[in-house]
Amino acid sequence: MRKGEIYQATIENYDFPNKGSFTMDDRKVTIKGALKGQKVEFMVTKRKSGMAEGRLLQVLEKSPMEDVTPDCPYFGMCGGCAYQTMSYENQLKLKEEMVKKLLAPVVNSSFKEMPGYEDKTIEDVWEGILGSPDHARYRNKMEFTFGDESKGGPLALGLHKKGNFYDILNVSGCKIIKDEWSKILDYSLEYFKEKNVPFYHRMRHEGILRNLVIRQSKATGEFLINLVAATQWNKYGFAKIDGVDMSELSTENFDLAKIDVLKGYVEGLVKLAEASDFNATIAGILYTENDTLGDVVQSDRTVCLYGQDYITEEVIGLKFKISPFSFFQTNTKGCEVLYTKAREYIMSMVSMDGTEKKVVFDLYSGTGTIAQMMSTVAGKVIGIEIVEEAVEAAKENAKLNGLSNCEFIAGDVLKAIDLVEDKPDVIILDPPRDGINPKALDKILNFGVKEMVYISCKPTSLARDLVAITNRGYRVVKACVVDQFPRTTHAETICLLSRI
């Protein structure tokens, strides 16, 4: 086997995230995007002792699990929704198998090290996978990127092409968003094309248009539309207000958010929403300035151009005010499944019947969704979240729902946890994709609580953190997968942990 040469093989195994593998010439060969059972043609891109990596060139024979025809016109070109060739039943089967296989070594090992539990395995605690109520058009938030379809090509607005950091694929008609989203995308692209507004070149640090972030409430149907752009409007001749060129003035003397090109964009969106075939309303239209050099959506300044700067969502009877940069699960119906299961796990092990009110720590709490669901049966719930905007939203949401026993703290869990005087009886963990900082995890484990619930959106991070957790005397009592992201390779995992 040589680097750069082309071979054929049948995929024997499949691992998270979306990696097929097989053995050839006494090497484990890994190919991203190849499914178990597929016969593939690939090019060797890396070769070391005992291992190799390949780039998938084409699928010669389908996997037995591939039993449907993709319904999205962008399948294969877009980097998302890799599971469209499988029925939803097979998607769930594969995700469960993948996560269970990943967690089994650490769970099984933890049992063998505990007296009285030596005969137990992951089979004794595994509860399977829960599907999403919506398999299509389930997204309530998407970040779209402005760019060109190919180098020097026409303006595009959509998602990155598969395996390409620069080229953008227009995705009007995408199957994980509703039709109204596509109308917003189509209008936005045509408007800025007509106005000749350039996109922001990340390498040259020149241009204007960066992202279009769209959120929609499943409860009300309202949209929150946020145009993210660099502040170089002057450079390209767009610093006009009511037709008057303001380019000779410094930005301190006039507000870029009031320029004609943005005013026209807002007017067009409002008109679009008034059409009879647009089955939704627009709650707010925002303009966010972002002059960072990195390819990230962030706010140097955000201005509300129309309406309000939030939408309201509802989950399990509670209302949540969602602001532009607040974290909220992107699949609302799937979120209800996830949080219902998390609450079930907590309630199954902890007495919260009013005779002994517990203190619950909700770490990495976002907009306080889980914290507020637990507040009705807990004495006090304390949420810690690093994003200040999300913390403010959590406080407002608690007031919105009439909850007086929720406290939310802005800060990094590693440092903020030292500022809390209360001691927890139960800890809920819902960290970012990379899991928990080892130092923060050590502090969390030092509380020695009897029960914890860990919600993870990246099983590999969960498996890593479980090693440290089980080494400190905890065992997995229950575990399951919740499919928050149909059609994609991603899944959420929940573990209930009890200290022995």
Secondary structure, DSSP 8 states (H G I E B T S, - for coil): --TT-EEEEE--EEETTTEEEEEETTEEEEEET--TT-EEEEEEEEEETTEEEEEEEEEEE--TT--S----TTTTTBSS-TTTTS-HHHHHHHHHHHHHHHHHHHHHHHHHTSTT-TT--GGGTEEEEE--S-SSS-BSEEEEEEEESSTT--EEEEEEBTT-SS-EEE-TT-TTS-HHHHHHHHHHHHHHHHTT--B-BTTTTB-SEEEEEEEE-TTT-EEEEEEEE-STTGGGT--EETTEE-TTS-TTSS-GGGSHHHHHHHHHHHHHHHSTT--SEEEEEEEEE---SSS----SEEEEEEE-S-EEEEETTEEEEE-TT----SBHHHHHHHHHHHHHHHHHHS--SSSS--EEEEES-TTTHHHHHHHTTSSEEEEEES-HHHHHHHHHHHHHTT--SEEEEES-HHHHGGG--S--SEEEE---TT---HHHHHHHHHT--SEEEEEES-HHHHHHHHHHHHHTTEEEEEEEEE-SSTTSS--EEEEEEEE-
